[in-house]
Amino acid sequence: MVVRVLVQEETFDVGAETARLLADSDEVGGLGSFLGVVRGGGGLTALCLEHYPGMSEAALNDLAEQAVARFDLAGCTVIHRVGRLPVGAPIVLVLTSAAHRAAALDATRFLIDRLKTGAPFWKREEFSDGSSVWVESCAEDDAAAAGW
């Protein structure tokens, strides 16, 4: 079982990360994936993500370890970007591998639902008129995380 957790400014290569995860075990029968991108609309031009180095990685690693144990995963990759990201840029990648597809897909959903509320990232939206606003937590995200 391999857990890979990264917090970085650089973009990531989904194909390379998938190949790395699949190369770790020959008993994988299913791969779950989620790629989050900066959603535009309402004049949004960018999302600025800040984090507390060390704490963010520890929180993501803890969530990944929980997913591995709960869903009997063969492997798990979580990569979260920080810094200023324009609309359309990738923010987060969650990959899970397991012997069966249901476990991989359930683990992926578990991780993204829990990551939205359980990882210490702060988001500020920047708009075309020059204004910016900090993103507040959302009741939907809290409810999704609580469902696990």
LINNOR-V908451 format. One record per residue. N is the residue number from 0. SS is DSSP state (2 for helix, 1 for strand, 0 for the rest). PSI is psi in radians with two decimals (* if undefined). D_FIRST is the distance of its C-alpha to the first C-alpha in Angstrom with 2 decimals. Layout:
BEGIN
N & SS & PSI & D_FIRST
N & SS & PSI & D_FIRST
END
This chain:
BEGIN
0 & 0 & 2.32 & 0.00
1 & 1 & 2.27 & 3.79
2 & 1 & 2.22 & 6.80
3 & 1 & 2.08 & 10.10
4 & 1 & 2.21 & 13.33
5 & 1 & 2.47 & 16.76
6 & 1 & 2.13 & 20.31
7 & 1 & 2.78 & 22.82
8 & 0 & -0.58 & 26.27
9 & 0 & 2.67 & 25.55
10 & 0 & 3.03 & 24.71
11 & 0 & 2.80 & 21.52
12 & 0 & 1.85 & 21.22
13 & 2 & -0.74 & 19.59
14 & 2 & -0.77 & 19.67
15 & 2 & -0.70 & 18.08
16 & 2 & -0.68 & 15.22
17 & 2 & -0.81 & 14.74
18 & 2 & -0.71 & 15.00
19 & 2 & -0.77 & 12.47
20 & 2 & -0.73 & 9.78
21 & 2 & -0.49 & 11.12
22 & 2 & -0.27 & 11.31
23 & 0 & -0.29 & 7.66
24 & 0 & 2.45 & 7.84
25 & 0 & 0.14 & 11.25
26 & 0 & 0.23 & 10.70
27 & 0 & 2.25 & 10.80
28 & 0 & -0.16 & 14.19
29 & 1 & 2.54 & 14.38
30 & 1 & 2.23 & 13.84
31 & 1 & 2.50 & 15.34
32 & 1 & 2.59 & 17.04
33 & 1 & 2.27 & 19.57
34 & 1 & 2.01 & 21.77
35 & 1 & 2.38 & 24.26
36 & 1 & 2.80 & 27.50
37 & 0 & 2.07 & 30.62
38 & 0 & 2.31 & 32.99
39 & 0 & -2.94 & 36.67
40 & 0 & 2.61 & 39.85
41 & 0 & 0.40 & 42.61
42 & 0 & 0.12 & 43.11
43 & 1 & 2.31 & 39.63
44 & 1 & -0.48 & 39.07
45 & 1 & 2.81 & 35.97
46 & 1 & 2.23 & 33.41
47 & 1 & 2.08 & 32.96
48 & 1 & 2.25 & 29.74
49 & 1 & 2.75 & 29.75
50 & 1 & 2.96 & 27.20
51 & 0 & 1.80 & 27.10
52 & 0 & 2.39 & 25.08
53 & 0 & -0.86 & 22.56
54 & 2 & -0.73 & 22.94
55 & 2 & -0.83 & 21.62
56 & 2 & -0.71 & 18.40
57 & 2 & -0.73 & 17.98
58 & 2 & -0.76 & 18.73
59 & 2 & -0.70 & 16.32
60 & 2 & -0.72 & 13.45
61 & 2 & -0.78 & 14.62
62 & 2 & -0.73 & 14.78
63 & 2 & -0.74 & 11.27
64 & 2 & -0.67 & 10.06
65 & 2 & -0.76 & 12.70
66 & 2 & -0.75 & 11.60
67 & 2 & -0.82 & 8.05
68 & 2 & -0.77 & 10.12
69 & 2 & -0.63 & 13.07
70 & 2 & 0.16 & 11.97
71 & 0 & 0.93 & 9.19
72 & 0 & 2.63 & 7.08
73 & 0 & -0.51 & 4.76
74 & 1 & 2.90 & 5.04
75 & 1 & 2.36 & 8.08
76 & 1 & 2.27 & 11.02
77 & 1 & 2.07 & 14.15
78 & 1 & 2.18 & 17.17
79 & 1 & 2.24 & 20.48
80 & 1 & 2.70 & 23.71
81 & 0 & 2.94 & 26.66
82 & 1 & -2.91 & 30.25
83 & 1 & 2.09 & 32.88
84 & 1 & 2.13 & 31.63
85 & 1 & 2.85 & 34.30
86 & 0 & 2.33 & 34.47
87 & 0 & -0.19 & 32.14
88 & 0 & 2.53 & 29.66
89 & 1 & 2.42 & 25.91
90 & 1 & -0.87 & 24.77
91 & 1 & 2.50 & 21.22
92 & 1 & 2.21 & 18.34
93 & 1 & 2.14 & 15.59
94 & 1 & 2.38 & 13.17
95 & 1 & 2.51 & 10.72
96 & 1 & 2.51 & 9.41
97 & 1 & 2.95 & 9.67
98 & 0 & -0.53 & 11.65
99 & 0 & 2.58 & 14.69
100 & 2 & -0.67 & 16.33
101 & 2 & -0.76 & 17.52
102 & 2 & -0.76 & 14.24
103 & 2 & -0.77 & 13.25
104 & 2 & -0.75 & 16.82
105 & 2 & -0.71 & 17.20
106 & 2 & -0.67 & 14.18
107 & 2 & -0.80 & 15.70
108 & 2 & -0.74 & 19.03
109 & 2 & -0.87 & 17.92
110 & 2 & -0.79 & 16.51
111 & 2 & -0.64 & 19.63
112 & 2 & -0.76 & 21.96
113 & 2 & -0.61 & 20.70
114 & 2 & -0.68 & 20.43
115 & 2 & -0.50 & 24.09
116 & 2 & -0.33 & 25.32
117 & 2 & 0.05 & 22.85
118 & 0 & 2.38 & 22.35
119 & 0 & 1.45 & 25.32
120 & 1 & 2.50 & 26.65
121 & 1 & 2.34 & 30.35
122 & 1 & 2.34 & 31.80
123 & 1 & 2.20 & 35.33
124 & 1 & 2.39 & 36.85
125 & 1 & 2.42 & 39.46
126 & 1 & 2.81 & 42.25
127 & 0 & -0.38 & 44.75
128 & 0 & 0.08 & 47.62
129 & 0 & -0.13 & 46.12
130 & 0 & 2.85 & 45.07
131 & 1 & 2.72 & 41.69
132 & 1 & 2.44 & 40.21
133 & 1 & 2.43 & 37.23
134 & 0 & 2.23 & 35.05
135 & 0 & 2.77 & 35.21
136 & 0 & 2.71 & 32.59
137 & 0 & 2.39 & 33.08
138 & 2 & -0.61 & 33.65
139 & 2 & -0.78 & 31.75
140 & 2 & -0.72 & 28.56
141 & 2 & -0.73 & 29.10
142 & 2 & -0.71 & 29.72
143 & 2 & -0.75 & 26.60
144 & 2 & -0.69 & 24.40
145 & 2 & -0.42 & 26.44
146 & 0 & -0.24 & 25.86
147 & 0 & * & 22.32
END
